[in-house]
Amino acid sequence: MLDLSIIISVYNEDESLTELISWIDRSLTGKHIVYEVILIDDGSTDRSWNIIQNLSEKYPSIIRGISFRRNYGKSAALFCGFEAAKGEVVITMDADLQDSPDEIPALFDMINSGQYDLVSGWKKKRKDNVFAKNIPSKIYNATARKVTGIKLHDMNCGLKAYRKEVIKNIEVYGEMHRYIPYIAKNAGFTRIGEKVVAHQPRKFGKSKFGMDRFVNGFLDLLTLWFLSKFGKRPMHFFGLIGSLTFIVGTITSLWLIIDKITAQAKGLPYRAVTDQPLFYISLVALIIGLQLFLAGFIGELITRNSSERNNYKIKSTI
């Protein structure tokens, strides 16, 4: 039985792979941990896959490799790695040598002790550009803490440890790898911890992620929040907002019409309803409210006919 699976997503990291595997081997030597390393080549265009093949020959009982035909992204790599993992504890890390393998034994012990379902690394002292990564990262993590309710300082740290049960019961897709702790929490795994980890300066190449990841990350966070709250009951969101908007539009329209009729009956000066901008605003509110209500209704129809509608995670039975 394997004690540990280490999952590493690789994209054009041929310069660092050999050193990384040697470092992992040194870190676990003498620890009496039976482990495997799963390297997922995410459509690299350099020699990464060739090096992975060479490493599997050098470490035949340790190294496993998966090669994608094209670049699908980190979430896809982690998804396949999670499916392939056999260890009771699973650790993910990046291939660029910025995550220190020396942290692996301590992360393993935190999960193996049974105290945590998931432990996320915290790169407290980052070795990145302050304005390009450090400041945006602080804003991003503050927003993530507020929305998710998970008090992690570094939600997106690639160095994380999990119980096997966690990674077998969550689905990572798109660019949702940034929010695995939130996905795990929504799946019922609430014992989430944090560990300060060393962060190394980049030794080879350059970062594969640009500033657009912060915009995409915020949109993904909104998606996860909405799905966790209203994924199985969209009418509670769209129907409520739509009904309120429709009611406001209806009341405003009626008030304008009644006010005009009253003034006309009393012989007072009045303004035609169709000459008032507020009337057209109320009509827009009526239309938008109706559309939102119908969106919620259609969402309910889709949800009720979904094969996942009664897919619940059962912890145990007796």
N, C-alpha and C positions, 0 to 999 in steps of 0.2 A: 504494500500500500504506500502511495506517495504522500509525504507530509506536506509538500509545498509545490505549487506551480507558479512560475514567474512568467508573466505575459508581457512581451515587448513589441510594440508597433514600430515598424521600420520603414522609413521612406528616405531613400538616398542618404544612408548613413554608413557607407562602406568603409570610411576612414576610422570609425569608432567601434565597430562591432567586435573585432578581435580583442581589443583592449577591454571592452565592456564585459565580455564573457570571462576573460581571465580574472578580472576584478571580482565578478560574482563568485567564481570558483574559490578565490582566496578568502572572500568574506564568509563563505559557508564551510570551509575546510575545518574539520574538527568539531563541528557543531552537532553532529549526529542527526542531521536533517536529510531525509531522502527527498530529492527535488528534481524537477524538470524545468527547462527553459523553453518556452514556446515563442519563436520569432515569427512574426507575421509581416511578410514583405508586401507593403501596400502599393504595389505597382511601381517599384523603384526603377529608375532609368540608368542607374549606375551599376556597380558590381555587387550590390548588396546581396542578391540571391546567390551568387557564386560563393561569396564568403560564408553565407549561412550553410550552404552545402558542404563546404570545407570544414566548418566548425562541427557539423553533425557527424562527420567522419572522425574528427579528433575526439569528440565527446559523444560517442554513439548512444550511451545510456542516458544522456542528459538533454541534448539539443533536439528539439523538434521544430520543423519549419512548415509554414503555410505561405504560398505565393499567390497573390491576386494577379489577374491578367491586366488590370489597370488600377489606377489610384481611386479608391472608394472613400478614403477618409479614416480618421482614427476610430470613430464609433464602430464602423464595419469591422475593423481589425480587432477591436476588443470583443465584439460580439462573437466572432469566430474563435477567438482565443478562449473566451469563457466556455463556449461549447466543447472545445477540445480539452480543457483543463481537467486533470484527474486528482490534483492535490487537495487535501483537506483544508488547506489555507492557500489563498491565491493572492499574489502581489503583482500589481501592474507598475511599470516604470517606463520612462522614455529611453530611447537608444542613443541620445546625444551626449551622454556622460555628465549631464547636469544633475541627474539624480544619482546619489551615491549608493552603490550596492552595500556599503558598510551599514546602512540603516536596515537592511533586510532582516537580520536576526532579531533585532528589537521589535520590529513590526510583527514578525512571525510570533514572537512570544506574547505580544499583546492580544492577538487573536486566539492563539492556542490556549491561553489561560481561561478562555470562556467568558471574559468580561465584556468583549465587544463583538458586534456583528461586522463592523467596518471601522477601519482607522484611516484617516486621511492625513497625509503629510502637510506640514506647514513650513513653507520656505520663508522663515522669519527674516533672514538676512539674504535678500536676493542679490544675485550677481548680474542683473540686467540693467539696461538703460533706465534711468529714473523716470524720464518723461515719456518714453515710448511704452514702457511696460509697468513699472512700479506704481506710478500714480493711477493710471487706468485700472490696474489690477485691484487697488485698494477700493476704488469707487465701485467696481464690479462686484467685489466680495461683500461690501457693505449692503449693496442692493440685494444680493443673493441671500444674505442672512435675514434681511427684513422680510423678504417674500416667502422663503422656505421655512423660517423658524429654526433652522439648524445653525448653531453657533460655531461655525468653522471660519477660521481666518483665511483659508486658502482652498476654496471649493474646487478649483480647477487644477490643483496639484496632481501631476501624473503619477506620483508615488503614493499608492494606496494599498491597503491590505484588507482582505475579505474572508469571511467564512465561506466555504464551498456552497452552502445552502443559499447564500445571498446571490452569487453570480448565476446560479442555476434558476433563479426565480425572478430575474429582472431582464428586460429587453432594452438594449442600447441601439439607437438608430439615428440617422441624420447626423447631427452634431451634438447629440445629447450626452456625450461622454463628459462634458463639463459638469453635469448635474447628477452624476451617479449617486451621490449621497442622498439627494432629494428623491430620486427614483426608488432607491432602496427604502427610504422612509415611507413612501407611499405604498410600498409592497409589504409593509409591516415590520421592517427591520429598523428599530429605533435606537438600538444601542450603538451610537456613532461617536467615536472618539477622535482625538487629534494628537499628533506627535510632531514636535519641532524636528525638522530634518535639515541636513546640510544641503546647500545649493551650490553647485560648482559653476564657475564661468565656462561659457561655451568654448570648447577646444577646437572643434572642426566645423566647417561649413557655416551656415546661417539658419536662423529660425524659419520654419515652414509656415508660420502663422503671421498674418498682417494685422493691421488695426481693425480691419473689418470683423475680426472675431469678437470684438466687444459689442458691436451692433448686433451681429448674429446671435451672440450669447444672450443678450437682453431679450431678443425676440423668442429664442428657445425657452427662456425662463418663463415668459408670459404664456407660452404654449403649454408647458408642463403644469404651471399653476392652474390654468383653465381646465386642462384635462383631469387634474386631480380633484378639482372642485365640482366641475360640471360635465365631465366626460360621459357619465351615464345618465345625466338628467339635464340636457341642454335647454329644455323649456324653462327651467328655473332661472336661467340667466336671460336668454333672449325673450322669453315670454313675459318676464317681469318688466324688463326695460321697455319692451314693445307696448305692453299694456299701459304703463304709466305715460309713455309718450303719446299714445293714441288718446288717452283720457284727457291729457292736457290740451291736445289739439282740438278735441271735441268741445270741451268746456269753453275754450277761447273763441272758437267759431260761433257757438251758440250765444255767448255773451255779446259778441259784436252784432249778431243778427237781432237779438232781443233789444239791445240798446238802440239800434236804429229804428225798429218798429215802435218802441215806446216814445222816442223823440218825435217820430212822425205823427203818432196818434195825438200827442199833446200840442202839436203845431210848433214845436221847437225846431231850431236849425239842426240839421243832421248831415252826416257825411255818408255817402254810399259805401256799403260794406266792401265792394270790390275796388274802391279807391284807397283802402287802408292796407299798408304793408303787413300789418299784424295778421290780417285775414289769410294772406298767402303763406306767412310763416306757420300759421295753424294748419293749413292744408298740407304743407310739407311734413309737419309733425304727425298728422294723420297717416300719411302715406308711409313714412319711415316706421312709425309704430306698427302698422299692419305688416310691413315687410319683416320686421324683427320678430313679430309674433309667429308669422309663417315660417321663418327660419328655424325658430325653436320647435315648431310642430314637425317640420320635416326632419330635424335632428332627432326628435323622439322616435319617429318612424324608423329611421336608419338604426338607431341604437337598439330598439326593441327587436329588430330583425338581424342584429349582429350575432355572430357565433360566439363572441367574447362577452355577451351580456351577463352570463352567469359564471364567468371565469374567476373564481375566488381562490386565494392562496390559503390552503389549510395547513395550520402549524402541526397538529397532531390529532389522532383519534384514539379512543379507547374502546 
